[in-house]
């Protein structure tokens, strides 16, 4: 979520994930300790901290995604184009929360 929506505040992240802010703060602190995310001061409001994925975090996230992309490519190779389009439309609706 941080990768897709960042830079993002902890409050916005908690709202988006419908998660407990305290639990999320601990998780973000752990990710920060691992060098995968960083918190920076919002340039428009010094009281706000923004969470972003670091370059190492991006690299590790992409490496983790590769096996799934390869598997998806293998599965979809023999699908008709219309079926792939329908799947794409349904996945977009699922990820954005839109009703069909």
Biopython code that builds the backbone (N, CA, C, O; Angstrom):
import numpy as np
from Bio.PDB.StructureBuilder import StructureBuilder

atoms = [
    (1, "UNK", "N", (0.830, -1.186, 0.000)),
    (1, "UNK", "CA", (0.000, 0.000, 0.000)),
    (1, "UNK", "C", (0.877, 1.254, 0.000)),
    (1, "UNK", "O", (0.589, 2.217, -0.710)),
    (2, "UNK", "N", (1.927, 1.238, 0.784)),
    (2, "UNK", "CA", (2.830, 2.398, 0.827)),
    (2, "UNK", "C", (3.457, 2.609, -0.540)),
    (2, "UNK", "O", (3.614, 3.746, -0.986)),
    (3, "UNK", "N", (3.811, 1.530, -1.201)),
    (3, "UNK", "CA", (4.405, 1.632, -2.528)),
    (3, "UNK", "C", (3.430, 2.232, -3.528)),
    (3, "UNK", "O", (3.812, 3.072, -4.342)),
    (4, "UNK", "N", (2.164, 1.803, -3.471)),
    (4, "UNK", "CA", (1.166, 2.282, -4.430)),
    (4, "UNK", "C", (0.630, 3.663, -4.102)),
    (4, "UNK", "O", (0.352, 4.445, -5.011)),
    (5, "UNK", "N", (0.476, 3.983, -2.814)),
    (5, "UNK", "CA", (-0.170, 5.233, -2.398)),
    (5, "UNK", "C", (0.774, 6.268, -1.817)),
    (5, "UNK", "O", (0.363, 7.399, -1.559)),
    (6, "UNK", "N", (2.037, 5.902, -1.604)),
    (6, "UNK", "CA", (2.974, 6.801, -0.928)),
    (6, "UNK", "C", (3.393, 7.965, -1.780)),
    (6, "UNK", "O", (3.195, 7.938, -2.995)),
    (7, "UNK", "N", (3.965, 8.988, -1.186)),
    (7, "UNK", "CA", (4.110, 9.135, 0.250)),
    (7, "UNK", "C", (2.744, 9.285, 0.923)),
    (7, "UNK", "O", (1.828, 9.917, 0.396)),
    (8, "UNK", "N", (2.645, 8.673, 2.116)),
    (8, "UNK", "CA", (1.366, 8.611, 2.809)),
    (8, "UNK", "C", (1.594, 8.788, 4.304)),
    (8, "UNK", "O", (2.626, 8.381, 4.837)),
    (9, "UNK", "N", (0.636, 9.387, 4.963)),
    (9, "UNK", "CA", (0.721, 9.533, 6.416)),
    (9, "UNK", "C", (0.281, 8.230, 7.081)),
    (9, "UNK", "O", (-0.406, 7.410, 6.472)),
    (10, "UNK", "N", (0.679, 8.056, 8.320)),
    (10, "UNK", "CA", (0.276, 6.877, 9.063)),
    (10, "UNK", "C", (-1.244, 6.834, 9.217)),
    (10, "UNK", "O", (-1.854, 5.770, 9.103)),
    (11, "UNK", "N", (-1.847, 7.983, 9.474)),
    (11, "UNK", "CA", (-3.306, 8.044, 9.617)),
    (11, "UNK", "C", (-4.010, 7.629, 8.326)),
    (11, "UNK", "O", (-4.969, 6.859, 8.362)),
    (12, "UNK", "N", (-3.544, 8.132, 7.200)),
    (12, "UNK", "CA", (-4.155, 7.784, 5.914)),
    (12, "UNK", "C", (-3.947, 6.306, 5.602)),
    (12, "UNK", "O", (-4.833, 5.647, 5.058)),
    (13, "UNK", "N", (-2.779, 5.795, 5.949)),
    (13, "UNK", "CA", (-2.496, 4.376, 5.725)),
    (13, "UNK", "C", (-3.419, 3.509, 6.586)),
    (13, "UNK", "O", (-3.973, 2.519, 6.108)),
    (14, "UNK", "N", (-3.578, 3.883, 7.843)),
    (14, "UNK", "CA", (-4.454, 3.137, 8.745)),
    (14, "UNK", "C", (-5.891, 3.167, 8.242)),
    (14, "UNK", "O", (-6.594, 2.157, 8.279)),
    (15, "UNK", "N", (-6.315, 4.320, 7.776)),
    (15, "UNK", "CA", (-7.678, 4.442, 7.245)),
    (15, "UNK", "C", (-7.852, 3.580, 6.003)),
    (15, "UNK", "O", (-8.845, 2.867, 5.863)),
    (16, "UNK", "N", (-6.889, 3.650, 5.114)),
    (16, "UNK", "CA", (-6.958, 2.908, 3.851)),
    (16, "UNK", "C", (-6.987, 1.392, 4.097)),
    (16, "UNK", "O", (-7.707, 0.658, 3.420)),
    (17, "UNK", "N", (-6.192, 0.937, 5.078)),
    (17, "UNK", "CA", (-6.112, -0.485, 5.380)),
    (17, "UNK", "C", (-7.141, -0.935, 6.416)),
    (17, "UNK", "O", (-7.275, -2.122, 6.713)),
    (18, "UNK", "N", (-7.869, 0.058, 6.959)),
    (18, "UNK", "CA", (-8.821, -0.220, 8.033)),
    (18, "UNK", "C", (-8.121, -0.994, 9.147)),
    (18, "UNK", "O", (-8.600, -2.031, 9.606)),
    (19, "UNK", "N", (-6.969, -0.461, 9.568)),
    (19, "UNK", "CA", (-6.130, -1.118, 10.571)),
    (19, "UNK", "C", (-5.939, -0.216, 11.779)),
    (19, "UNK", "O", (-6.108, 1.001, 11.698)),
    (20, "UNK", "N", (-5.584, -0.832, 12.901)),
    (20, "UNK", "CA", (-5.292, -0.102, 14.121)),
    (20, "UNK", "C", (-4.029, 0.731, 13.928)),
    (20, "UNK", "O", (-2.995, 0.215, 13.505)),
    (21, "UNK", "N", (-4.117, 2.003, 14.235)),
    (21, "UNK", "CA", (-3.000, 2.922, 14.017)),
    (21, "UNK", "C", (-1.765, 2.524, 14.834)),
    (21, "UNK", "O", (-0.642, 2.626, 14.342)),
    (22, "UNK", "N", (-1.966, 2.071, 16.083)),
    (22, "UNK", "CA", (-0.842, 1.662, 16.925)),
    (22, "UNK", "C", (-0.116, 0.457, 16.351)),
    (22, "UNK", "O", (1.114, 0.436, 16.290)),
    (23, "UNK", "N", (-0.876, -0.542, 15.932)),
    (23, "UNK", "CA", (-0.285, -1.737, 15.333)),
    (23, "UNK", "C", (0.456, -1.385, 14.056)),
    (23, "UNK", "O", (1.546, -1.892, 13.794)),
    (24, "UNK", "N", (-0.144, -0.520, 13.275)),
    (24, "UNK", "CA", (0.463, -0.098, 12.019)),
    (24, "UNK", "C", (1.743, 0.693, 12.264)),
    (24, "UNK", "O", (2.721, 0.551, 11.529)),
    (25, "UNK", "N", (1.730, 1.518, 13.288)),
    (25, "UNK", "CA", (2.928, 2.294, 13.638)),
    (25, "UNK", "C", (4.084, 1.365, 13.973)),
    (25, "UNK", "O", (5.220, 1.613, 13.567)),
    (26, "UNK", "N", (3.803, 0.305, 14.707)),
    (26, "UNK", "CA", (4.854, -0.665, 15.047)),
    (26, "UNK", "C", (5.368, -1.371, 13.793)),
    (26, "UNK", "O", (6.570, -1.590, 13.642)),
    (27, "UNK", "N", (4.454, -1.723, 12.902)),
    (27, "UNK", "CA", (4.852, -2.397, 11.662)),
    (27, "UNK", "C", (5.706, -1.477, 10.797)),
    (27, "UNK", "O", (6.710, -1.908, 10.231)),
    (28, "UNK", "N", (5.310, -0.213, 10.694)),
    (28, "UNK", "CA", (6.086, 0.754, 9.903)),
    (28, "UNK", "C", (7.463, 0.964, 10.537)),
    (28, "UNK", "O", (8.465, 1.069, 9.829)),
    (29, "UNK", "N", (7.512, 1.025, 11.863)),
    (29, "UNK", "CA", (8.800, 1.169, 12.553)),
    (29, "UNK", "C", (9.708, -0.013, 12.245)),
    (29, "UNK", "O", (10.911, 0.157, 12.045)),
    (30, "UNK", "N", (9.132, -1.213, 12.207)),
    (30, "UNK", "CA", (9.923, -2.397, 11.876)),
    (30, "UNK", "C", (10.440, -2.319, 10.441)),
    (30, "UNK", "O", (11.608, -2.611, 10.182)),
    (31, "UNK", "N", (9.573, -1.927, 9.515)),
    (31, "UNK", "CA", (9.999, -1.769, 8.117)),
    (31, "UNK", "C", (11.069, -0.691, 7.990)),
    (31, "UNK", "O", (12.002, -0.818, 7.196)),
    (32, "UNK", "N", (10.926, 0.364, 8.775)),
    (32, "UNK", "CA", (11.918, 1.442, 8.769)),
    (32, "UNK", "C", (13.256, 0.922, 9.294)),
    (32, "UNK", "O", (14.310, 1.250, 8.750)),
    (33, "UNK", "N", (13.213, 0.116, 10.345)),
    (33, "UNK", "CA", (14.428, -0.473, 10.895)),
    (33, "UNK", "C", (15.140, -1.385, 9.910)),
    (33, "UNK", "O", (16.363, -1.519, 9.952)),
    (34, "UNK", "N", (14.382, -2.004, 9.033)),
    (34, "UNK", "CA", (14.950, -2.871, 8.001)),
    (34, "UNK", "C", (15.424, -2.093, 6.777)),
    (34, "UNK", "O", (16.009, -2.663, 5.856)),
    (35, "UNK", "N", (15.166, -0.786, 6.776)),
    (35, "UNK", "CA", (15.573, 0.051, 5.646)),
    (35, "UNK", "C", (14.655, -0.042, 4.446)),
    (35, "UNK", "O", (15.047, 0.327, 3.338)),
    (36, "UNK", "N", (13.428, -0.535, 4.647)),
    (36, "UNK", "CA", (12.504, -0.712, 3.527)),
    (36, "UNK", "C", (11.590, 0.487, 3.309)),
    (36, "UNK", "O", (11.119, 0.720, 2.196)),
    (37, "UNK", "N", (11.342, 1.245, 4.369)),
    (37, "UNK", "CA", (10.577, 2.484, 4.269)),
    (37, "UNK", "C", (11.294, 3.558, 5.068)),
    (37, "UNK", "O", (12.163, 3.273, 5.892)),
    (38, "UNK", "N", (10.905, 4.803, 4.801)),
    (38, "UNK", "CA", (11.447, 5.908, 5.587)),
    (38, "UNK", "C", (10.335, 6.908, 5.864)),
    (38, "UNK", "O", (9.377, 7.037, 5.103)),
    (39, "UNK", "N", (10.495, 7.607, 6.975)),
    (39, "UNK", "CA", (9.553, 8.673, 7.339)),
    (39, "UNK", "C", (10.283, 9.996, 7.178)),
    (39, "UNK", "O", (11.397, 10.181, 7.667)),
    (40, "UNK", "N", (9.629, 10.901, 6.485)),
    (40, "UNK", "CA", (10.197, 12.226, 6.269)),
    (40, "UNK", "C", (9.164, 13.279, 6.655)),
    (40, "UNK", "O", (7.966, 13.005, 6.715)),
    (41, "UNK", "N", (9.649, 14.474, 6.912)),
    (41, "UNK", "CA", (8.765, 15.580, 7.272)),
    (41, "UNK", "C", (8.054, 16.079, 6.018)),
    (41, "UNK", "O", (8.682, 16.266, 4.976)),
    (42, "UNK", "N", (6.750, 16.292, 6.120)),
    (42, "UNK", "CA", (5.963, 16.844, 5.020)),
    (42, "UNK", "C", (6.439, 18.278, 4.780)),
    (42, "UNK", "O", (6.423, 19.091, 5.704)),
    (43, "UNK", "N", (6.859, 18.598, 3.564)),
    (43, "UNK", "CA", (7.364, 19.946, 3.292)),
    (43, "UNK", "C", (6.311, 21.041, 3.449)),
    (43, "UNK", "O", (6.653, 22.209, 3.637)),
    (44, "UNK", "N", (5.024, 20.668, 3.372)),
    (44, "UNK", "CA", (3.967, 21.673, 3.507)),
    (44, "UNK", "C", (3.471, 21.829, 4.941)),
    (44, "UNK", "O", (2.818, 22.818, 5.273)),
    (45, "UNK", "N", (3.786, 20.842, 5.796)),
    (45, "UNK", "CA", (3.362, 20.902, 7.193)),
    (45, "UNK", "C", (4.368, 20.108, 8.025)),
    (45, "UNK", "O", (4.339, 18.877, 8.035)),
    (46, "UNK", "N", (5.239, 20.802, 8.706)),
    (46, "UNK", "CA", (6.315, 20.180, 9.463)),
    (46, "UNK", "C", (5.863, 19.264, 10.582)),
    (46, "UNK", "O", (6.679, 18.517, 11.122)),
    (47, "UNK", "N", (4.595, 19.293, 10.947)),
    (47, "UNK", "CA", (4.082, 18.406, 11.999)),
    (47, "UNK", "C", (3.770, 17.014, 11.478)),
    (47, "UNK", "O", (3.622, 16.072, 12.257)),
    (48, "UNK", "N", (3.670, 16.886, 10.179)),
    (48, "UNK", "CA", (3.249, 15.627, 9.558)),
    (48, "UNK", "C", (4.460, 14.855, 9.046)),
    (48, "UNK", "O", (5.376, 15.433, 8.460)),
    (49, "UNK", "N", (4.456, 13.549, 9.274)),
    (49, "UNK", "CA", (5.498, 12.661, 8.761)),
    (49, "UNK", "C", (4.910, 11.823, 7.624)),
    (49, "UNK", "O", (3.825, 11.256, 7.750)),
    (50, "UNK", "N", (5.633, 11.759, 6.533)),
    (50, "UNK", "CA", (5.210, 10.974, 5.370)),
    (50, "UNK", "C", (6.024, 9.691, 5.295)),
    (50, "UNK", "O", (7.231, 9.696, 5.535)),
    (51, "UNK", "N", (5.361, 8.606, 4.962)),
    (51, "UNK", "CA", (6.019, 7.308, 4.836)),
    (51, "UNK", "C", (6.183, 7.014, 3.355)),
    (51, "UNK", "O", (5.231, 7.106, 2.580)),
    (52, "UNK", "N", (7.414, 6.655, 2.971)),
    (52, "UNK", "CA", (7.696, 6.284, 1.585)),
    (52, "UNK", "C", (8.544, 5.019, 1.564)),
    (52, "UNK", "O", (9.231, 4.700, 2.534)),
    (53, "UNK", "N", (8.488, 4.314, 0.460)),
    (53, "UNK", "CA", (9.311, 3.120, 0.278)),
    (53, "UNK", "C", (10.692, 3.570, -0.184)),
    (53, "UNK", "O", (10.812, 4.433, -1.054)),
    (54, "UNK", "N", (11.726, 2.986, 0.397)),
    (54, "UNK", "CA", (13.104, 3.311, 0.004)),
    (54, "UNK", "C", (13.451, 2.600, -1.300)),
    (54, "UNK", "O", (12.698, 1.748, -1.773)),
    (55, "UNK", "N", (14.596, 2.958, -1.875)),
    (55, "UNK", "CA", (15.058, 2.290, -3.099)),
    (55, "UNK", "C", (15.251, 0.800, -2.838)),
    (55, "UNK", "O", (14.893, -0.025, -3.679)),
    (56, "UNK", "N", (15.812, 0.444, -1.681)),
    (56, "UNK", "CA", (15.985, -0.964, -1.332)),
    (56, "UNK", "C", (14.628, -1.642, -1.176)),
    (56, "UNK", "O", (14.450, -2.785, -1.599)),
    (57, "UNK", "N", (13.675, -0.941, -0.570)),
    (57, "UNK", "CA", (12.331, -1.479, -0.420)),
    (57, "UNK", "C", (11.685, -1.764, -1.760)),
    (57, "UNK", "O", (11.056, -2.806, -1.943)),
    (58, "UNK", "N", (11.841, -0.828, -2.712)),
    (58, "UNK", "CA", (11.302, -1.035, -4.071)),
    (58, "UNK", "C", (11.946, -2.260, -4.717)),
    (58, "UNK", "O", (11.256, -3.100, -5.296)),
    (59, "UNK", "N", (13.267, -2.354, -4.614)),
    (59, "UNK", "CA", (13.985, -3.466, -5.241)),
    (59, "UNK", "C", (13.539, -4.804, -4.657)),
    (59, "UNK", "O", (13.327, -5.767, -5.394)),
    (60, "UNK", "N", (13.400, -4.863, -3.352)),
    (60, "UNK", "CA", (13.005, -6.121, -2.705)),
    (60, "UNK", "C", (11.551, -6.468, -3.008)),
    (60, "UNK", "O", (11.209, -7.641, -3.158)),
    (61, "UNK", "N", (10.700, -5.455, -3.098)),
    (61, "UNK", "CA", (9.303, -5.680, -3.455)),
    (61, "UNK", "C", (9.189, -6.223, -4.876)),
    (61, "UNK", "O", (8.449, -7.174, -5.127)),
    (62, "UNK", "N", (9.916, -5.622, -5.791)),
    (62, "UNK", "CA", (9.897, -6.096, -7.181)),
    (62, "UNK", "C", (10.428, -7.518, -7.287)),
    (62, "UNK", "O", (9.876, -8.332, -8.028)),
    (63, "UNK", "N", (11.490, -7.823, -6.557)),
    (63, "UNK", "CA", (12.046, -9.181, -6.578)),
    (63, "UNK", "C", (11.033, -10.187, -6.039)),
    (63, "UNK", "O", (10.959, -11.315, -6.528)),
    (64, "UNK", "N", (10.262, -9.792, -5.050)),
    (64, "UNK", "CA", (9.248, -10.686, -4.484)),
    (64, "UNK", "C", (8.086, -10.887, -5.444)),
    (64, "UNK", "O", (7.426, -11.925, -5.407)),
    (65, "UNK", "N", (7.830, -9.913, -6.296)),
    (65, "UNK", "CA", (6.704, -10.005, -7.239)),
    (65, "UNK", "C", (7.025, -10.847, -8.469)),
    (65, "UNK", "O", (6.113, -11.414, -9.071)),
    (66, "UNK", "N", (8.279, -10.943, -8.853)),
    (66, "UNK", "CA", (8.678, -11.604, -10.103)),
    (66, "UNK", "C", (8.112, -13.017, -10.241)),
    (66, "UNK", "O", (7.551, -13.329, -11.291)),
    (67, "UNK", "N", (8.232, -13.887, -9.232)),
    (67, "UNK", "CA", (7.695, -15.247, -9.420)),
    (67, "UNK", "C", (6.194, -15.259, -9.706)),
    (67, "UNK", "O", (5.707, -16.112, -10.448)),
    (68, "UNK", "N", (5.472, -14.325, -9.127)),
    (68, "UNK", "CA", (4.026, -14.276, -9.349)),
    (68, "UNK", "C", (3.706, -13.779, -10.750)),
    (68, "UNK", "O", (2.776, -14.273, -11.386)),
    (69, "UNK", "N", (4.468, -12.808, -11.233)),
    (69, "UNK", "CA", (4.253, -12.312, -12.593)),
    (69, "UNK", "C", (4.569, -13.408, -13.607)),
    (69, "UNK", "O", (3.840, -13.586, -14.583)),
    (70, "UNK", "N", (5.657, -14.140, -13.374)),
    (70, "UNK", "CA", (6.015, -15.222, -14.288)),
    (70, "UNK", "C", (4.937, -16.301, -14.296)),
    (70, "UNK", "O", (4.580, -16.819, -15.354)),
    (71, "UNK", "N", (4.424, -16.635, -13.128)),
    (71, "UNK", "CA", (3.375, -17.658, -13.023)),
    (71, "UNK", "C", (2.109, -17.188, -13.733)),
    (71, "UNK", "O", (1.474, -17.956, -14.457)),
    (72, "UNK", "N", (1.748, -15.934, -13.524)),
    (72, "UNK", "CA", (0.562, -15.375, -14.167)),
    (72, "UNK", "C", (0.720, -15.397, -15.685)),
    (72, "UNK", "O", (-0.217, -15.728, -16.412)),
    (73, "UNK", "N", (1.902, -15.045, -16.149)),
    (73, "UNK", "CA", (2.169, -15.061, -17.592)),
    (73, "UNK", "C", (2.017, -16.479, -18.147)),
    (73, "UNK", "O", (1.435, -16.671, -19.215)),
    (74, "UNK", "N", (2.538, -17.463, -17.425)),
    (74, "UNK", "CA", (2.413, -18.858, -17.864)),
    (74, "UNK", "C", (0.957, -19.289, -17.957)),
    (74, "UNK", "O", (0.563, -19.961, -18.910)),
    (75, "UNK", "N", (0.167, -18.906, -16.976)),
    (75, "UNK", "CA", (-1.242, -19.309, -16.929)),
    (75, "UNK", "C", (-2.048, -18.618, -18.027)),
    (75, "UNK", "O", (-2.883, -19.246, -18.677)),
    (76, "UNK", "N", (-1.799, -17.333, -18.230)),
    (76, "UNK", "CA", (-2.615, -16.558, -19.170)),
    (76, "UNK", "C", (-2.212, -16.721, -20.630)),
    (76, "UNK", "O", (-2.933, -16.262, -21.516)),
    (77, "UNK", "N", (-1.102, -17.351, -20.897)),
    (77, "UNK", "CA", (-0.611, -17.493, -22.268)),
    (77, "UNK", "C", (-1.651, -18.106, -23.201)),
    (77, "UNK", "O", (-1.792, -17.673, -24.345)),
    (78, "UNK", "N", (-2.363, -19.088, -22.728)),
    (78, "UNK", "CA", (-3.331, -19.786, -23.583)),
    (78, "UNK", "C", (-4.756, -19.248, -23.475)),
    (78, "UNK", "O", (-5.665, -19.777, -24.115)),
    (79, "UNK", "N", (-4.958, -18.216, -22.683)),
    (79, "UNK", "CA", (-6.301, -17.644, -22.539)),
    (79, "UNK", "C", (-6.651, -16.789, -23.755)),
    (79, "UNK", "O", (-5.775, -16.137, -24.323)),
    (80, "UNK", "N", (-7.913, -16.784, -24.157)),
    (80, "UNK", "CA", (-8.343, -15.869, -25.229)),
    (80, "UNK", "C", (-8.212, -14.413, -24.749)),
    (80, "UNK", "O", (-8.341, -14.131, -23.558)),
    (81, "UNK", "N", (-7.960, -13.516, -25.669)),
    (81, "UNK", "CA", (-7.772, -12.105, -25.343)),
    (81, "UNK", "C", (-8.988, -11.535, -24.610)),
    (81, "UNK", "O", (-8.829, -10.760, -23.666)),
    (82, "UNK", "N", (-10.180, -11.903, -25.024)),
    (82, "UNK", "CA", (-11.383, -11.393, -24.350)),
    (82, "UNK", "C", (-11.444, -11.822, -22.885)),
    (82, "UNK", "O", (-11.898, -11.054, -22.036)),
    (83, "UNK", "N", (-10.997, -13.021, -22.585)),
    (83, "UNK", "CA", (-10.986, -13.490, -21.198)),
    (83, "UNK", "C", (-9.973, -12.714, -20.363)),
    (83, "UNK", "O", (-10.235, -12.401, -19.202)),
    (84, "UNK", "N", (-8.826, -12.404, -20.944)),
    (84, "UNK", "CA", (-7.811, -11.607, -20.243)),
    (84, "UNK", "C", (-8.343, -10.201, -19.992)),
    (84, "UNK", "O", (-8.125, -9.638, -18.919)),
    (85, "UNK", "N", (-9.031, -9.637, -20.963)),
    (85, "UNK", "CA", (-9.634, -8.304, -20.780)),
    (85, "UNK", "C", (-10.666, -8.322, -19.663)),
    (85, "UNK", "O", (-10.711, -7.406, -18.842)),
    (86, "UNK", "N", (-11.500, -9.364, -19.627)),
    (86, "UNK", "CA", (-12.514, -9.476, -18.580)),
    (86, "UNK", "C", (-11.846, -9.618, -17.209)),
    (86, "UNK", "O", (-12.269, -8.982, -16.244)),
    (87, "UNK", "N", (-10.819, -10.439, -17.125)),
    (87, "UNK", "CA", (-10.084, -10.592, -15.863)),
    (87, "UNK", "C", (-9.497, -9.262, -15.426)),
    (87, "UNK", "O", (-9.576, -8.902, -14.252)),
    (88, "UNK", "N", (-8.917, -8.540, -16.349)),
    (88, "UNK", "CA", (-8.329, -7.237, -16.046)),
    (88, "UNK", "C", (-9.380, -6.272, -15.510)),
    (88, "UNK", "O", (-9.130, -5.550, -14.544)),
    (89, "UNK", "N", (-10.548, -6.258, -16.131)),
    (89, "UNK", "CA", (-11.639, -5.383, -15.694)),
    (89, "UNK", "C", (-12.097, -5.753, -14.284)),
    (89, "UNK", "O", (-12.329, -4.877, -13.451)),
    (90, "UNK", "N", (-12.223, -7.039, -14.026)),
    (90, "UNK", "CA", (-12.655, -7.501, -12.709)),
    (90, "UNK", "C", (-11.606, -7.197, -11.629)),
    (90, "UNK", "O", (-11.958, -6.792, -10.521)),
    (91, "UNK", "N", (-10.344, -7.390, -11.945)),
    (91, "UNK", "CA", (-9.279, -7.090, -10.976)),
    (91, "UNK", "C", (-9.207, -5.607, -10.675)),
    (91, "UNK", "O", (-8.974, -5.212, -9.533)),
    (92, "UNK", "N", (-9.406, -4.782, -11.693)),
    (92, "UNK", "CA", (-9.415, -3.336, -11.484)),
    (92, "UNK", "C", (-10.557, -2.942, -10.553)),
    (92, "UNK", "O", (-10.374, -2.127, -9.649)),
    (93, "UNK", "N", (-11.733, -3.523, -10.776)),
    (93, "UNK", "CA", (-12.880, -3.244, -9.910)),
    (93, "UNK", "C", (-12.611, -3.712, -8.483)),
    (93, "UNK", "O", (-12.968, -3.028, -7.525)),
    (94, "UNK", "N", (-11.990, -4.861, -8.343)),
    (94, "UNK", "CA", (-11.673, -5.403, -7.016)),
    (94, "UNK", "C", (-10.691, -4.498, -6.277)),
    (94, "UNK", "O", (-10.908, -4.185, -5.106)),
    (95, "UNK", "N", (-9.636, -4.082, -6.929)),
    (95, "UNK", "CA", (-8.618, -3.276, -6.253)),
    (95, "UNK", "C", (-9.081, -1.850, -5.970)),
    (95, "UNK", "O", (-8.607, -1.222, -5.023)),
    (96, "UNK", "N", (-9.984, -1.345, -6.768)),
    (96, "UNK", "CA", (-10.461, 0.033, -6.534)),
    (96, "UNK", "C", (-11.722, 0.073, -5.679)),
    (96, "UNK", "O", (-12.152, 1.143, -5.249)),
    (97, "UNK", "N", (-12.316, -1.099, -5.433)),
    (97, "UNK", "CA", (-13.523, -1.143, -4.611)),
    (97, "UNK", "C", (-14.788, -0.756, -5.348)),
    (97, "UNK", "O", (-15.815, -0.478, -4.729)),
    (98, "UNK", "N", (-14.718, -0.739, -6.661)),
    (98, "UNK", "CA", (-15.894, -0.394, -7.466)),
    (98, "UNK", "C", (-16.838, -1.579, -7.600)),
    (98, "UNK", "O", (-16.406, -2.728, -7.679)),
    (99, "UNK", "N", (-18.114, -1.286, -7.624)),
    (99, "UNK", "CA", (-19.107, -2.323, -7.880)),
    (99, "UNK", "C", (-19.301, -2.441, -9.398)),
    (99, "UNK", "O", (-19.209, -1.456, -10.130)),
    (100, "UNK", "N", (-19.563, -3.631, -9.832)),
    (100, "UNK", "CA", (-19.793, -3.829, -11.275)),
    (100, "UNK", "C", (-21.258, -3.760, -11.605)),
    (100, "UNK", "O", (-21.635, -3.905, -12.768)),
]
sb = StructureBuilder()
sb.init_structure("model")
sb.init_model(0)
sb.init_chain("A")
sb.init_seg("    ")
for serial, (resi, resn, name, xyz) in enumerate(atoms, 1):
    if name == "N":
        sb.init_residue(resn, " ", resi, " ")
    sb.init_atom(name, np.array(xyz, "f"), 0.0, 1.0, " ", f" {name:<3s}", serial, name[0])
structure = sb.get_structure()
